[in-house]
Structure formats: structure tokens, C-alpha cells
Amino acid sequence: LDPYGSAAPFLDAGVQAVAEGGMLMVTCTDLAVLCGAYPEACAAKYGSFPIKGKYCHESALRVLLACIDTHANRYGRYITPLLSVYINFYVRVFVRINTSKSMV
């Protein structure tokens, strides 16, 4: 998923479309929202309140991973983060999607 802005509206479809054991790559270019400049928007889009600070980019990655995991859990699936990066003005995560009711 590589939309302009937030990938949150597309996460349900994304986690459902990936085959068992497949990989999902998600890119979000709304880094200001994820880093805490607009905490209300982050809560509405990602279901988390960001923390402003030196580590805001790491926090942004964690918020995105938590959001993907929440969407995957709705369908009895779970994620395994493989790679998470912050580059310039966006964050990108690579996750493996698996299905297991006991891991949810």
C-alpha cells in the first residue's frame, strides 16, 4: 500500500488480500500526523496518541505497526514485522501476515 497520505483507510483490504505467509508493505507519507503535530488526527486515523520528542519517528513506526496489527486481528490474523524504516518524509514497514486464532 502506497497511498498519498495515510494508509489507514486501506489496511482492512490490505490484510485481507495478502495470502497466508505473504508480505505486506505499507507506506505512510503523513509523518506530521504520526509524529504528534496533530494528535487528534492520529487518534482518529490510527487509533493511537503520538508522543512528540526526539524519538518521534520511532514512535511513528510503532503507531503504524500497532494499527496494522489491530486491523489484522479483526480477521484472525497477526503480523510479524520484518523491516521498518523512516526516510525523509515518510515511514515504510514490511510485515508478514499469518493466520492463527491463538496468536491474535
KENUKE-438959 format. One record per residue: x, y, z of N, C-alpha, C, O in turn. Coordinates in steps of 0.2 Angstrom, whole numbers, padded with zeros to 4 digits, always signed. Example, Ala and Ser with C-alpha at 12.3 -4.5 7.8 and 13.67 -1.06 7.14 Angstrom:
2
+0066-0028+0039+0062-0022+0039+0066-0016+0039+0071-0017+0042+0064-0011+0035+0068-0005+0036+0064+0000+0039+0067+0006+0040
//
This chain:
104
+0004-0006+0000+0000+0000+0000+0004+0006+0000+0009+0007+0004+0003+0010-0005+0007+0016-0005+0003+0022-0007+0004+0025-0013-0002+0024-0003-0006+0030-0005-0003+0036-0004+0003+0037+0000-0005+0042-0006-0003+0048-0004-0006+0050+0003-0012+0051+0003-0002+0051+0008-0005+0052+0014-0005+0046+0019-0001+0042+0019-0011+0045+0022-0012+0039+0027-0014+0033+0023-0018+0033+0018-0011+0027+0025-0013+0021+0023-0019+0018+0027-0022+0012+0025-0021+0021+0032-0026+0018+0037-0032+0016+0033-0035+0011+0035-0035+0020+0029-0042+0018+0026-0041+0011+0022-0046+0008+0020-0035+0009+0020-0034+0004+0015-0031-0003+0019-0030-0008+0016-0030-0002+0025-0027-0008+0029-0032-0014+0029-0029-0019+0029-0038-0013+0030-0043-0019+0031-0042-0023+0024-0041-0029+0024-0043-0019+0019-0042-0023+0012-0035-0026+0011-0035-0031+0009-0030-0022+0013-0023-0025+0013-0022-0031+0016-0019-0036+0014-0024-0031+0023-0023-0038+0027-0027-0043+0024-0025-0049+0025-0033-0042+0022-0037-0047+0019-0034-0050+0012-0035-0056+0011-0031-0046+0008-0029-0048+0002-0023-0052+0002-0021-0055-0003-0019-0051+0007-0012-0055+0007-0013-0062+0009-0017-0064+0013-0010-0067+0005-0011-0074+0006-0007-0076+0012-0003-0072+0015-0009-0082+0015-0006-0084+0021+0002-0084+0020+0005-0087+0016+0005-0081+0025+0013-0081+0025+0015-0075+0020+0021-0075+0019+0011-0072+0017+0013-0066+0012+0015-0060+0016+0015-0059+0022+0018-0056+0012+0021-0049+0014+0017-0044+0012+0014-0043+0007+0016-0039+0017+0013-0033+0015+0017-0027+0017+0020-0027+0022+0018-0022+0012+0022-0016+0013+0017-0010+0013+0013-0010+0009+0018-0007+0018+0014-0001+0019+0018+0006+0020+0023+0006+0024+0016+0011+0016+0020+0017+0017+0015+0022+0019+0009+0023+0016+0017+0027+0023+0013+0032+0025+0017+0039+0025+0022+0039+0027+0014+0044+0021+0018+0050+0020+0015+0055+0024+0017+0061+0024+0011+0054+0029+0008+0059+0034+0012+0059+0040+0009+0058+0045+0018+0060+0039+0023+0059+0045+0021+0065+0051+0022+0063+0057+0019+0070+0049+0017+0075+0054+0012+0073+0058+0012+0074+0064+0007+0069+0056+0002+0067+0060+0004+0061+0064+0003+0061+0070+0009+0057+0062+0011+0051+0065+0016+0054+0071+0017+0050+0076+0020+0059+0070+0025+0062+0074+0022+0066+0080+0026+0069+0084+0015+0068+0080+0012+0071+0085+0010+0078+0084+0008+0082+0088+0011+0081+0078+0009+0088+0076+0002+0089+0077-0001+0094+0078-0002+0083+0075-0009+0083+0075-0012+0077+0079-0014+0072+0076-0011+0077+0085-0013+0071+0089-0020+0069+0088-0022+0063+0088-0025+0073+0087-0032+0071+0086-0033+0067+0080-0036+0063+0079-0029+0070+0075-0030+0066+0068-0026+0059+0069-0029+0055+0066-0021+0059+0072-0018+0052+0073-0022+0048+0077-0023+0042+0075-0026+0050+0082-0030+0046+0086-0036+0043+0081-0038+0038+0082-0039+0048+0077-0044+0046+0073-0042+0041+0067-0046+0037+0066-0036+0042+0064-0034+0038+0059-0031+0032+0061-0032+0026+0058-0027+0032+0066-0023+0026+0068-0024+0023+0075-0022+0018+0076-0029+0026+0079-0031+0023+0085-0026+0024+0090-0026+0020+0095-0021+0029+0090-0016+0030+0095-0014+0037+0096-0015+0041+0091-0012+0039+0101-0010+0046+0103-0002+0046+0102+0001+0042+0106+0001+0050+0098+0008+0050+0097+0011+0054+0102+0008+0058+0105+0018+0053+0103+0021+0057+0108+0027+0061+0104+0031+0058+0100+0027+0068+0106+0032+0072+0102+0038+0071+0106+0038+0071+0113+0044+0071+0103+0050+0071+0106+0056+0069+0101+0054+0068+0095+0062+0067+0104+0067+0066+0099+0066+0059+0096+0068+0058+0090+0062+0055+0099+0061+0048+0096+0054+0048+0092+0051+0042+0092+0052+0053+0090+0045+0053+0087+0045+0049+0081+0039+0046+0079+0050+0048+0077+0050+0044+0071+0049+0037+0073+0046+0033+0069+0053+0035+0078+0052+0028+0080+0045+0027+0083+0042+0021+0082+0042+0031+0086+0035+0031+0089+0031+0031+0083+0026+0027+0083+0032+0034+0078+0028+0034+0072+0027+0027+0069+0022+0025+0067+0033+0024+0068+0033+0017+0066+0029+0012+0070+0026+0008+0068+0030+0013+0077+0026+0009+0082+0019+0010+0081+0015+0005+0082+0017+0016+0080+0010+0018+0079+0007+0014+0073+0002+0011+0073+0011+0015+0068+0009+0012+0061+0008+0004+0062+0003+0001+0060+0013+0001+0065+0013-0006+0066+0007-0008+0071+0004-0014+0069+0006-0005+0076+0000-0006+0080-0006-0006+0076-0011-0010+0077-0007-0001+0072-0013+0000+0068-0014-0006+0063-0019-0009+0062-0009-0008+0060-0009-0014+0055-0011-0020+0059-0015-0024+0057-0008-0021+0065-0009-0027+0069-0017-0027+0071-0020-0032+0071-0019-0021+0073-0026-0021+0075-0031-0023+0069-0036-0026+0070-0029-0020+0063-0033-0022+0058-0033-0029+0056-0038-0033+0054-0027-0032+0057-0026-0039+0055-0030-0044+0060-0032-0049+0059-0030-0042+0067-0033-0045+0072-0040-0046+0071-0043-0051+0073-0043-0041+0068-0051-0042+0066-0052-0048+0062-0058-0050+0062-0048-0050+0058-0049-0056+0054-0045-0062+0056-0044-0067+0052-0043-0063+0062-0040-0069+0065-0033-0069+0062-0030-0075+0062-0030-0064+0060-0023-0064+0058-0018-0060+0062-0021-0056+0066-0012-0061+0061-0007-0057+0065-0001-0055+0061+0000-0058+0055+0003-0051+0063+0008-0048+0059+0015-0050+0062+0016-0050+0068+0020-0051+0058+0027-0051+0060+0031-0046+0057+0032-0046+0051+0033-0040+0060+0037-0035+0057+0044-0038+0055+0047-0041+0058+0045-0036+0048+0052-0038+0045+0056-0032+0045+0062-0033+0046+0054-0027+0043+0058-0021+0042+0054-0015+0043+0048-0014+0040+0057-0010+0046+0053-0003+0047+0058+0002+0046+0064+0002+0049+0056+0007+0042+0061+0012+0040+0058+0019+0040+0052+0020+0039+0061+0024+0042+0059+0031+0042+0064+0034+0037+0070+0034+0038+0062+0037+0031+0066+0040+0026+0063+0047+0024+0057+0047+0022+0066+0052+0025+0064+0059+0023+0058+0061+0026+0057+0064+0032+0052+0060+0023+0046+0062+0025+0041+0057+0025+0035+0058+0026+0043+0051+0025+0038+0045+0026+0041+0039+0030+0047+0039+0031+0036+0035+0032+0038+0029+0035+0036+0023+0031+0031+0023+0028+0040+0018+0031+0038+0012+0027+0039+0005+0032+0044+0005+0035+0034+0001+0032+0035-0005+0036+0034-0011+0031+0029-0011+0027+0037-0017+0032+0036-0023+0029+0034-0028+0034+0038-0029+0039+0029-0031+0033+0026-0036+0038+0024-0042+0035+0022-0042+0029+0025-0048+0038+0022-0054+0036+0016-0055+0039+0015-0054+0045+0011-0058+0035+0004-0059+0038+0003-0066+0038+0004-0070+0034+0001-0069+0044-0001-0076+0045-0008-0076+0049-0010-0071+0052-0011-0082+0049-0017-0083+0052-0017-0088+0057-0014-0094+0056-0019-0086+0063-0019-0091+0069-0024-0087+0074-0022-0082+0077-0029-0091+0076-0033-0088+0081-0030-0088+0088-0031-0083+0092-0025-0092+0089-0022-0092+0096-0017-0087+0097-0015-0085+0102-0014-0084+0091-0009-0079+0091-0012-0072+0091-0009-0067+0093-0019-0071+0090-0022-0065+0090-0023-0062+0097-0026-0057+0098
//
